[in-house]
Amino acid sequence: MINNEELPIGFTMELAMHSDVLNHFAQLPESEKESIVNEARQINSHDEMRSYVENMFVK
């Protein structure tokens, strides 16, 4: 399980602002969550993080 202390703050804040994305994220298997969080750790700007979260599940 991913520890909340390990989540990037910007990622957490963006998820909180996008409840539909948060709900989808919450339903993922732990391995997929970890992959998404690891990618989020590489993001360094607010705008990039917003775009990342808004587009996580867009196909």
C-alpha positions, 0 to 999 in steps of 0.5 A: 500500500502506498503511504500517504506520506510518500505521495508528492504534495502537488499530486495529492492536491491535484487529485483532491481537485479532481474527484473523478480522477481520484475515484478512478485512481483509488480503484486501481491495483497497488502496482498501477498506483505506484507506477503513477505516483513514481511518474508524478515524482518526476514532475516539477511544476504546478502546471505540469502536475495539473496536466498530468492528473487531468490526463492520467486516464484519458485515452 
